[in-house]
Amino acid sequence: MAETEISAYSTEDLIRVLGLTNPSIAQVQSAAKALAARMQVAGKPQMAAFFEQAEEKVVADLKAQETVEDAQDDPTSQLGQWWEYQYLQQQDQQ
């Protein structure tokens, strides 16, 4: 079934399918788990698996976006090192 092929959907599409706008990771997890449980009860295991895969994909993408935004706080990244040493103490100040 093409409609349950997770690769056919963008992250934005999956967020809309979950009925969310600008969600947090917790909101995505909650919505996806509720829909997957509803599909299991309805006897639609393929749809339940779709919502579980949707959760994984959206959460991974949201985490990747967070990582990019917080690169300055990561001391192992080049930007993080620049940020940390931006204002070095000068020895000639008294």
Backbone bond lengths (Angstrom), bond angles and torsions (degrees), N, CA, C in turn:
res aa  C-N    CA-C-N  psi(-1)  N-CA   C-N-CA  omega(-1)  CA-C   N-CA-C  phi
1 M - - - 1.448 - - 1.520 110.08 -
2 A 1.294 116.59 124.47 1.457 121.14 -179.33 1.525 111.60 -69.05
3 E 1.316 118.54 -30.52 1.460 120.60 -176.07 1.526 112.98 -69.50
4 T 1.316 118.34 -18.73 1.464 120.69 178.53 1.528 112.33 -105.15
5 E 1.316 117.62 8.78 1.468 121.55 177.28 1.526 108.26 -82.18
6 I 1.331 116.75 107.47 1.466 122.55 -172.65 1.523 112.56 -61.52
7 S 1.317 117.59 -31.15 1.467 120.54 -178.40 1.526 112.47 -69.50
8 A 1.318 117.61 -13.93 1.465 121.13 178.98 1.526 112.24 -80.15
9 Y 1.328 117.43 -5.27 1.456 122.02 -175.41 1.523 110.90 -116.99
10 S 1.329 115.61 139.11 1.466 120.03 172.83 1.528 108.27 -81.76
11 T 1.302 116.05 168.66 1.466 120.24 177.63 1.524 110.61 -61.04
12 E 1.319 116.88 -40.63 1.463 120.90 179.25 1.532 110.78 -62.93
13 D 1.341 116.12 -40.63 1.470 119.96 177.24 1.522 110.83 -61.33
14 L 1.318 116.41 -43.88 1.471 120.49 -178.05 1.530 111.30 -66.38
15 I 1.315 116.75 -37.01 1.466 119.67 177.15 1.523 109.93 -62.45
16 R 1.335 116.78 -40.98 1.479 120.20 177.31 1.517 111.10 -66.37
17 V 1.332 117.66 -40.60 1.465 121.55 178.60 1.531 110.06 -60.44
18 L 1.337 116.17 -35.93 1.459 120.66 178.64 1.532 112.13 -76.51
19 G 1.330 116.56 -6.90 1.461 120.75 178.24 1.515 113.67 78.21
20 L 1.331 116.76 29.89 1.459 121.23 -176.10 1.519 111.15 -120.18
21 T 1.333 115.77 157.98 1.456 122.03 171.04 1.522 107.84 -135.15
22 N 1.323 116.22 128.04 1.461 123.32 -179.35 1.534 111.80 48.92
23 P 1.330 117.32 56.68 1.463 120.86 -172.95 1.525 113.86 -83.42
24 S 1.317 114.52 160.02 1.461 120.99 169.23 1.527 107.29 -87.20
25 I 1.315 116.05 169.81 1.462 120.40 178.07 1.523 110.28 -61.76
26 A 1.330 116.71 -41.47 1.468 120.86 -179.77 1.528 111.61 -62.76
27 Q 1.327 117.35 -38.63 1.466 120.89 178.59 1.525 110.92 -65.88
28 V 1.323 116.80 -40.51 1.466 121.11 178.81 1.530 109.16 -62.96
29 Q 1.322 116.29 -46.96 1.462 120.29 -178.68 1.524 111.07 -61.90
30 S 1.315 117.01 -43.56 1.460 121.21 -179.07 1.528 111.65 -64.11
31 A 1.331 116.64 -47.62 1.466 120.85 -178.98 1.526 111.45 -64.15
32 A 1.321 116.85 -44.12 1.470 120.93 -178.09 1.523 110.98 -65.87
33 K 1.331 117.18 -42.53 1.473 120.39 179.45 1.530 110.71 -64.63
34 A 1.325 117.66 -39.82 1.466 121.17 179.00 1.528 110.63 -64.25
35 L 1.326 117.00 -44.57 1.465 120.08 179.79 1.524 111.55 -67.91
36 A 1.322 117.23 -39.29 1.466 120.30 178.44 1.528 110.32 -63.98
37 A 1.319 117.36 -41.13 1.471 121.00 178.57 1.523 110.44 -64.92
38 R 1.334 116.51 -40.83 1.465 120.37 178.67 1.529 111.10 -62.52
39 M 1.326 116.32 -39.77 1.464 119.86 179.55 1.527 111.20 -69.31
40 Q 1.323 118.28 -36.16 1.471 121.22 176.85 1.522 110.26 -62.36
41 V 1.332 116.41 -44.39 1.463 121.21 179.63 1.528 110.55 -64.04
42 A 1.334 115.95 -36.29 1.465 121.05 -179.45 1.525 112.24 -77.35
43 G 1.338 117.36 -2.98 1.460 120.33 179.16 1.513 113.52 77.89
44 K 1.325 116.91 31.29 1.462 121.89 -179.88 1.532 109.04 -121.48
45 P 1.330 116.87 76.25 1.470 119.81 -176.20 1.528 113.99 -64.52
46 Q 1.340 118.14 -29.48 1.467 119.72 178.54 1.530 110.60 -66.41
47 M 1.319 116.26 -39.77 1.462 119.76 178.49 1.526 110.63 -69.96
48 A 1.335 116.76 -36.13 1.466 120.02 176.67 1.525 109.80 -62.40
49 A 1.318 117.28 -43.30 1.463 121.50 178.20 1.531 110.54 -64.52
50 F 1.332 117.10 -36.56 1.460 120.96 177.35 1.528 110.62 -59.39
51 F 1.332 116.74 -46.65 1.464 119.66 -178.61 1.531 111.91 -68.15
52 E 1.322 117.15 -32.26 1.467 120.29 175.30 1.530 110.46 -66.43
53 Q 1.334 116.69 -41.94 1.463 121.01 177.65 1.529 110.56 -67.63
54 A 1.325 116.25 -37.63 1.468 120.69 178.09 1.522 109.98 -60.84
55 E 1.326 115.83 -43.47 1.466 120.14 178.16 1.531 110.63 -58.65
56 E 1.321 116.78 -47.65 1.465 120.94 -179.14 1.523 111.42 -59.38
57 K 1.334 116.27 -45.43 1.459 120.34 -176.91 1.521 111.47 -67.05
58 V 1.327 117.32 -46.51 1.461 120.29 -177.29 1.526 110.50 -67.27
59 V 1.317 117.65 -43.42 1.470 120.58 179.70 1.531 110.29 -62.06
60 A 1.316 117.36 -43.09 1.473 120.56 178.74 1.527 110.59 -60.77
61 D 1.325 117.06 -43.28 1.464 120.60 179.76 1.524 111.57 -66.78
62 L 1.331 117.20 -40.43 1.467 120.12 178.28 1.523 111.07 -65.09
63 K 1.325 116.95 -39.57 1.466 120.16 177.60 1.529 110.78 -65.71
64 A 1.315 117.25 -37.96 1.466 120.74 178.38 1.522 110.72 -65.10
65 Q 1.324 117.45 -37.92 1.466 120.96 177.50 1.518 110.73 -66.45
66 E 1.318 117.74 -39.99 1.460 121.46 177.64 1.517 110.55 -62.06
67 T 1.315 116.99 -41.35 1.457 121.73 -178.72 1.520 110.73 -62.24
68 V 1.313 117.17 -42.92 1.453 120.88 -179.61 1.526 110.24 -64.77
69 E 1.324 117.85 -42.07 1.449 121.63 -177.58 1.522 112.16 -67.65
70 D 1.319 117.96 -29.46 1.452 121.75 -175.45 1.524 113.07 -102.82
71 A 1.315 118.16 23.37 1.458 121.36 -176.34 1.525 111.66 -62.05
72 Q 1.319 117.62 -30.46 1.464 119.59 -179.75 1.529 112.24 -67.44
73 D 1.334 116.68 -23.03 1.457 120.52 -179.99 1.524 112.84 -90.15
74 D 1.312 117.49 0.43 1.462 122.22 -179.87 1.520 108.91 -97.37
75 P 1.341 118.27 105.94 1.464 120.10 -176.26 1.525 113.97 -66.53
76 T 1.332 118.29 -11.03 1.458 120.28 178.85 1.526 112.31 -88.31
77 S 1.337 117.37 -12.71 1.467 119.70 178.42 1.526 109.61 -89.08
78 Q 1.298 116.47 158.82 1.457 120.29 179.95 1.528 110.13 -63.56
79 L 1.324 117.22 -41.89 1.455 120.71 178.16 1.525 110.43 -62.06
80 G 1.325 116.96 -40.95 1.459 120.99 178.28 1.520 112.20 -61.81
81 Q 1.325 116.67 -38.39 1.464 120.46 178.41 1.526 110.66 -68.94
82 W 1.329 116.74 -41.79 1.463 119.52 176.82 1.528 109.87 -61.01
83 W 1.309 116.25 -43.72 1.459 122.04 -178.63 1.529 110.34 -61.73
84 E 1.321 116.15 -42.98 1.462 121.05 -177.47 1.532 111.50 -65.93
85 Y 1.324 116.96 -39.05 1.461 120.92 -175.90 1.525 112.79 -102.03
86 Q 1.309 117.15 23.04 1.455 121.36 -176.79 1.528 111.40 -61.91
87 Y 1.297 117.18 -43.39 1.463 120.86 -178.31 1.533 109.34 -119.60
88 L 1.298 116.31 87.42 1.456 121.15 178.72 1.530 109.19 -79.66
89 Q 1.317 116.42 144.36 1.461 120.68 176.48 1.519 109.43 -69.47
90 Q 1.289 114.83 139.01 1.456 120.98 177.53 1.511 109.75 -95.90
91 Q 1.317 117.48 136.54 1.455 121.29 -177.23 1.525 111.70 -78.12
92 D 1.305 118.20 -20.01 1.458 119.86 -176.10 1.543 113.04 -87.54
93 Q 1.291 119.32 2.56 1.468 121.48 178.39 1.507 110.22 -83.60
94 Q 1.341 116.03 141.49 1.464 119.65 -179.35 1.478 112.19 -131.79
